[in-house]
Amino acid sequence: FYVYILYSKSIDRYYIGQTKNLRDRLTRHNNSSTRFTSRAKDWEIVFTEEFPTRSEAMKRESQIKCQKSRKFIEELISHAEGRRD
C-alpha cells in the first residue's frame, strides 16, 4: 500500500491519497470527475511512501493531511528527492 502526493502544474496544487495500485490510481485521477482532482488533467506523482498494510497507509495519509501545510508537503517531497540522489 502506498501514500502518494500528486501535483498539478496547471492549478499549482497538491493532492494526498493512499492506494494499493499507484499506476491505476493516477490514471483514475487524470480521468476523474471527482470534485478535487477533476480540476486538472495533468496530475503527476511527486512523492510515495510504501506500507505493509492499508491501515498504516491510511494513518500516514491522515498525518500528512492534518498538517494542512504546503510548506510541510514541499519539505517532505524535497527530503524524499534528496534520498534518491
CNS distance restraints for C-alpha pairs under 8 A (distance, minus, plus):
assign (resid   1 and name CA) (resid  18 and name CA) 7.13 0.50 0.50
assign (resid   1 and name CA) (resid  19 and name CA) 5.69 0.50 0.50
assign (resid   1 and name CA) (resid  20 and name CA) 4.38 0.50 0.50
assign (resid   1 and name CA) (resid  21 and name CA) 7.50 0.50 0.50
assign (resid   1 and name CA) (resid  50 and name CA) 5.71 0.50 0.50
assign (resid   1 and name CA) (resid  51 and name CA) 5.16 0.50 0.50
assign (resid   1 and name CA) (resid  52 and name CA) 6.19 0.50 0.50
assign (resid   1 and name CA) (resid  53 and name CA) 6.08 0.50 0.50
assign (resid   1 and name CA) (resid  54 and name CA) 5.72 0.50 0.50
assign (resid   1 and name CA) (resid  57 and name CA) 6.30 0.50 0.50
assign (resid   2 and name CA) (resid  18 and name CA) 5.38 0.50 0.50
assign (resid   2 and name CA) (resid  19 and name CA) 5.35 0.50 0.50
assign (resid   2 and name CA) (resid  20 and name CA) 6.00 0.50 0.50
assign (resid   2 and name CA) (resid  21 and name CA) 7.79 0.50 0.50
assign (resid   2 and name CA) (resid  22 and name CA) 7.32 0.50 0.50
assign (resid   2 and name CA) (resid  48 and name CA) 6.33 0.50 0.50
assign (resid   2 and name CA) (resid  49 and name CA) 5.50 0.50 0.50
assign (resid   2 and name CA) (resid  50 and name CA) 4.52 0.50 0.50
assign (resid   2 and name CA) (resid  51 and name CA) 5.98 0.50 0.50
assign (resid   2 and name CA) (resid  57 and name CA) 6.12 0.50 0.50
assign (resid   3 and name CA) (resid  16 and name CA) 7.36 0.50 0.50
assign (resid   3 and name CA) (resid  17 and name CA) 5.76 0.50 0.50
assign (resid   3 and name CA) (resid  18 and name CA) 4.26 0.50 0.50
assign (resid   3 and name CA) (resid  19 and name CA) 6.65 0.50 0.50
assign (resid   3 and name CA) (resid  48 and name CA) 5.52 0.50 0.50
assign (resid   3 and name CA) (resid  49 and name CA) 5.24 0.50 0.50
assign (resid   3 and name CA) (resid  50 and name CA) 6.56 0.50 0.50
assign (resid   3 and name CA) (resid  51 and name CA) 7.89 0.50 0.50
assign (resid   3 and name CA) (resid  57 and name CA) 5.74 0.50 0.50
assign (resid   3 and name CA) (resid  58 and name CA) 7.62 0.50 0.50
assign (resid   3 and name CA) (resid  60 and name CA) 7.15 0.50 0.50
assign (resid   3 and name CA) (resid  61 and name CA) 6.03 0.50 0.50
assign (resid   4 and name CA) (resid  16 and name CA) 5.80 0.50 0.50
assign (resid   4 and name CA) (resid  17 and name CA) 5.47 0.50 0.50
assign (resid   4 and name CA) (resid  18 and name CA) 5.91 0.50 0.50
assign (resid   4 and name CA) (resid  19 and name CA) 7.91 0.50 0.50
assign (resid   4 and name CA) (resid  22 and name CA) 8.00 0.50 0.50
assign (resid   4 and name CA) (resid  45 and name CA) 6.85 0.50 0.50
assign (resid   4 and name CA) (resid  46 and name CA) 7.59 0.50 0.50
assign (resid   4 and name CA) (resid  47 and name CA) 5.44 0.50 0.50
assign (resid   4 and name CA) (resid  48 and name CA) 4.39 0.50 0.50
assign (resid   4 and name CA) (resid  49 and name CA) 6.61 0.50 0.50
assign (resid   5 and name CA) (resid  14 and name CA) 6.56 0.50 0.50
assign (resid   5 and name CA) (resid  15 and name CA) 5.53 0.50 0.50
assign (resid   5 and name CA) (resid  16 and name CA) 4.55 0.50 0.50
assign (resid   5 and name CA) (resid  17 and name CA) 6.54 0.50 0.50
assign (resid   5 and name CA) (resid  45 and name CA) 5.94 0.50 0.50
assign (resid   5 and name CA) (resid  46 and name CA) 5.79 0.50 0.50
assign (resid   5 and name CA) (resid  47 and name CA) 5.03 0.50 0.50
assign (resid   5 and name CA) (resid  48 and name CA) 6.56 0.50 0.50
assign (resid   6 and name CA) (resid  14 and name CA) 5.48 0.50 0.50
assign (resid   6 and name CA) (resid  15 and name CA) 5.01 0.50 0.50
assign (resid   6 and name CA) (resid  16 and name CA) 6.43 0.50 0.50
assign (resid   6 and name CA) (resid  43 and name CA) 5.82 0.50 0.50
assign (resid   6 and name CA) (resid  44 and name CA) 5.23 0.50 0.50
assign (resid   6 and name CA) (resid  45 and name CA) 4.50 0.50 0.50
assign (resid   6 and name CA) (resid  46 and name CA) 5.64 0.50 0.50
assign (resid   6 and name CA) (resid  47 and name CA) 7.15 0.50 0.50
assign (resid   7 and name CA) (resid  12 and name CA) 7.07 0.50 0.50
assign (resid   7 and name CA) (resid  13 and name CA) 5.78 0.50 0.50
assign (resid   7 and name CA) (resid  14 and name CA) 4.55 0.50 0.50
assign (resid   7 and name CA) (resid  15 and name CA) 6.45 0.50 0.50
assign (resid   7 and name CA) (resid  43 and name CA) 5.37 0.50 0.50
assign (resid   7 and name CA) (resid  44 and name CA) 5.43 0.50 0.50
assign (resid   7 and name CA) (resid  45 and name CA) 6.52 0.50 0.50
assign (resid   7 and name CA) (resid  46 and name CA) 6.46 0.50 0.50
assign (resid   8 and name CA) (resid  12 and name CA) 5.46 0.50 0.50
assign (resid   8 and name CA) (resid  13 and name CA) 5.53 0.50 0.50
assign (resid   8 and name CA) (resid  14 and name CA) 6.59 0.50 0.50
assign (resid   8 and name CA) (resid  40 and name CA) 6.68 0.50 0.50
assign (resid   8 and name CA) (resid  41 and name CA) 7.78 0.50 0.50
assign (resid   8 and name CA) (resid  42 and name CA) 5.52 0.50 0.50
assign (resid   8 and name CA) (resid  43 and name CA) 4.63 0.50 0.50
assign (resid   8 and name CA) (resid  44 and name CA) 6.56 0.50 0.50
assign (resid   9 and name CA) (resid  13 and name CA) 7.11 0.50 0.50
assign (resid   9 and name CA) (resid  42 and name CA) 7.01 0.50 0.50
assign (resid   9 and name CA) (resid  43 and name CA) 7.65 0.50 0.50
assign (resid  10 and name CA) (resid  40 and name CA) 6.77 0.50 0.50
assign (resid  10 and name CA) (resid  42 and name CA) 7.05 0.50 0.50
assign (resid  11 and name CA) (resid  39 and name CA) 7.61 0.50 0.50
assign (resid  11 and name CA) (resid  40 and name CA) 6.79 0.50 0.50
assign (resid  15 and name CA) (resid  37 and name CA) 7.76 0.50 0.50
assign (resid  16 and name CA) (resid  61 and name CA) 6.87 0.50 0.50
assign (resid  16 and name CA) (resid  64 and name CA) 7.81 0.50 0.50
assign (resid  16 and name CA) (resid  65 and name CA) 7.06 0.50 0.50
assign (resid  17 and name CA) (resid  61 and name CA) 6.26 0.50 0.50
assign (resid  18 and name CA) (resid  57 and name CA) 6.33 0.50 0.50
assign (resid  18 and name CA) (resid  58 and name CA) 6.54 0.50 0.50
assign (resid  18 and name CA) (resid  61 and name CA) 6.60 0.50 0.50
assign (resid  19 and name CA) (resid  25 and name CA) 6.96 0.50 0.50
assign (resid  19 and name CA) (resid  54 and name CA) 7.84 0.50 0.50
assign (resid  20 and name CA) (resid  54 and name CA) 7.84 0.50 0.50
assign (resid  21 and name CA) (resid  25 and name CA) 6.15 0.50 0.50
assign (resid  22 and name CA) (resid  26 and name CA) 6.09 0.50 0.50
assign (resid  23 and name CA) (resid  27 and name CA) 6.34 0.50 0.50
assign (resid  24 and name CA) (resid  28 and name CA) 6.24 0.50 0.50
assign (resid  25 and name CA) (resid  29 and name CA) 6.19 0.50 0.50
assign (resid  26 and name CA) (resid  30 and name CA) 6.23 0.50 0.50
assign (resid  26 and name CA) (resid  43 and name CA) 7.30 0.50 0.50
assign (resid  26 and name CA) (resid  44 and name CA) 7.33 0.50 0.50
assign (resid  26 and name CA) (resid  45 and name CA) 7.52 0.50 0.50
assign (resid  27 and name CA) (resid  31 and name CA) 6.23 0.50 0.50
assign (resid  28 and name CA) (resid  32 and name CA) 5.54 0.50 0.50
assign (resid  29 and name CA) (resid  37 and name CA) 5.87 0.50 0.50
assign (resid  29 and name CA) (resid  38 and name CA) 7.37 0.50 0.50
assign (resid  29 and name CA) (resid  41 and name CA) 7.69 0.50 0.50
assign (resid  29 and name CA) (resid  43 and name CA) 7.19 0.50 0.50
assign (resid  30 and name CA) (resid  37 and name CA) 7.24 0.50 0.50
assign (resid  30 and name CA) (resid  38 and name CA) 7.42 0.50 0.50
assign (resid  30 and name CA) (resid  40 and name CA) 7.17 0.50 0.50
assign (resid  30 and name CA) (resid  41 and name CA) 4.64 0.50 0.50
assign (resid  30 and name CA) (resid  42 and name CA) 6.39 0.50 0.50
assign (resid  30 and name CA) (resid  43 and name CA) 6.06 0.50 0.50
assign (resid  31 and name CA) (resid  38 and name CA) 7.50 0.50 0.50
assign (resid  31 and name CA) (resid  41 and name CA) 6.77 0.50 0.50
assign (resid  32 and name CA) (resid  37 and name CA) 6.35 0.50 0.50
assign (resid  32 and name CA) (resid  38 and name CA) 5.24 0.50 0.50
assign (resid  33 and name CA) (resid  37 and name CA) 7.31 0.50 0.50
assign (resid  33 and name CA) (resid  38 and name CA) 4.95 0.50 0.50
assign (resid  34 and name CA) (resid  38 and name CA) 5.49 0.50 0.50
assign (resid  35 and name CA) (resid  39 and name CA) 7.46 0.50 0.50
assign (resid  37 and name CA) (resid  41 and name CA) 7.74 0.50 0.50
assign (resid  46 and name CA) (resid  77 and name CA) 6.84 0.50 0.50
assign (resid  47 and name CA) (resid  77 and name CA) 5.77 0.50 0.50
assign (resid  47 and name CA) (resid  80 and name CA) 7.20 0.50 0.50
assign (resid  50 and name CA) (resid  57 and name CA) 7.49 0.50 0.50
assign (resid  51 and name CA) (resid  56 and name CA) 6.23 0.50 0.50
assign (resid  51 and name CA) (resid  57 and name CA) 5.69 0.50 0.50
assign (resid  52 and name CA) (resid  56 and name CA) 7.26 0.50 0.50
assign (resid  53 and name CA) (resid  57 and name CA) 6.50 0.50 0.50
assign (resid  54 and name CA) (resid  58 and name CA) 6.02 0.50 0.50
assign (resid  55 and name CA) (resid  59 and name CA) 6.14 0.50 0.50
assign (resid  56 and name CA) (resid  60 and name CA) 6.29 0.50 0.50
assign (resid  57 and name CA) (resid  61 and name CA) 6.09 0.50 0.50
assign (resid  58 and name CA) (resid  62 and name CA) 6.21 0.50 0.50
assign (resid  59 and name CA) (resid  63 and name CA) 6.32 0.50 0.50
assign (resid  60 and name CA) (resid  64 and name CA) 6.34 0.50 0.50
assign (resid  61 and name CA) (resid  65 and name CA) 6.19 0.50 0.50
assign (resid  62 and name CA) (resid  66 and name CA) 5.89 0.50 0.50
assign (resid  63 and name CA) (resid  67 and name CA) 6.75 0.50 0.50
assign (resid  64 and name CA) (resid  68 and name CA) 7.58 0.50 0.50
assign (resid  64 and name CA) (resid  73 and name CA) 7.49 0.50 0.50
assign (resid  67 and name CA) (resid  72 and name CA) 7.05 0.50 0.50
assign (resid  69 and name CA) (resid  73 and name CA) 6.46 0.50 0.50
assign (resid  70 and name CA) (resid  74 and name CA) 6.12 0.50 0.50
assign (resid  71 and name CA) (resid  75 and name CA) 6.09 0.50 0.50
assign (resid  72 and name CA) (resid  76 and name CA) 6.14 0.50 0.50
assign (resid  73 and name CA) (resid  77 and name CA) 6.25 0.50 0.50
assign (resid  74 and name CA) (resid  78 and name CA) 6.01 0.50 0.50
assign (resid  75 and name CA) (resid  79 and name CA) 6.06 0.50 0.50
assign (resid  76 and name CA) (resid  80 and name CA) 6.29 0.50 0.50
assign (resid  77 and name CA) (resid  81 and name CA) 6.20 0.50 0.50
assign (resid  78 and name CA) (resid  82 and name CA) 6.23 0.50 0.50
assign (resid  79 and name CA) (resid  83 and name CA) 6.47 0.50 0.50
assign (resid  80 and name CA) (resid  84 and name CA) 6.67 0.50 0.50
assign (resid  81 and name CA) (resid  85 and name CA) 6.70 0.50 0.50
